[in-house]
Amino acid sequence: MRCWLPFFVEARHPDRFLIELYDLSPEVVVHSLHAQAETISRSLQELLGTLRRVAPRFVDLVSGDLEI
């Protein structure tokens, strides 16, 4: 079911949103994940572990592609 908010913004689950971003530009998403992990002084694996709580399919996709 789609829920359109004012200004034609569609609410999406974080998992779906991140997968769609990754499908559009995997290199940019992976770069952003590395940058975020560095900013919070964590490894990429630790960051993905935290993200798994809200976006498990995204984390499975990225982890599989990066073979981690």
C-alpha positions as CSV (number, residue, x, y, z in Angstrom):
1,M,0.0,0.0,0.0
2,R,1.4,3.4,-1.0
3,C,1.1,6.4,1.3
4,W,1.7,9.7,-0.4
5,L,2.7,12.5,1.8
6,P,2.5,16.2,0.9
7,F,4.9,17.2,-1.9
8,F,4.7,13.8,-3.5
9,V,7.2,12.1,-1.0
10,E,6.6,8.4,-0.7
11,A,7.4,6.8,2.7
12,R,9.4,3.7,2.4
13,H,10.9,1.1,4.7
14,P,14.6,1.7,5.3
15,D,15.5,-1.7,3.9
16,R,13.7,-1.1,0.6
17,F,15.1,2.5,0.4
18,L,18.7,1.4,0.9
19,I,18.3,-1.5,-1.6
20,E,17.0,0.9,-4.2
21,L,19.9,3.3,-3.6
22,Y,22.3,0.4,-3.9
23,D,20.7,-0.7,-7.1
24,L,21.1,2.7,-8.6
25,S,24.8,3.3,-7.6
26,P,26.5,0.5,-5.6
27,E,29.9,2.3,-5.7
28,V,28.5,5.4,-4.1
29,V,26.6,3.5,-1.4
30,V,29.7,1.4,-0.5
31,H,31.8,4.5,-0.4
32,S,29.3,6.1,1.9
33,L,29.2,3.1,4.2
34,H,33.0,3.1,4.5
35,A,32.9,6.9,5.2
36,Q,30.2,6.5,7.9
37,A,32.1,3.6,9.5
38,E,35.2,5.7,9.7
39,T,33.4,8.7,11.0
40,I,32.0,6.7,14.0
41,S,35.3,4.8,14.5
42,R,33.8,1.4,13.6
43,S,34.7,-1.2,11.0
44,L,32.4,-1.7,8.0
45,Q,31.4,-5.1,9.5
46,E,30.4,-3.4,12.8
47,L,28.4,-0.8,10.9
48,L,26.6,-3.4,8.9
49,G,25.8,-5.3,12.1
50,T,24.1,-2.3,13.4
51,L,22.2,-1.7,10.2
52,R,21.1,-5.3,10.1
53,R,18.5,-4.5,12.8
54,V,16.5,-2.2,10.5
55,A,17.7,-3.3,7.0
56,P,18.6,-7.0,7.0
57,R,18.0,-7.6,3.3
58,F,20.2,-4.6,2.4
59,V,23.0,-5.8,4.7
60,D,22.8,-9.3,3.1
61,L,23.0,-7.8,-0.3
62,V,26.0,-5.6,0.4
63,S,27.8,-8.3,2.4
64,G,27.3,-10.8,-0.4
65,D,28.5,-8.4,-3.0
66,L,31.6,-7.4,-1.0
67,E,32.1,-11.0,0.2
68,I,32.3,-10.1,3.8
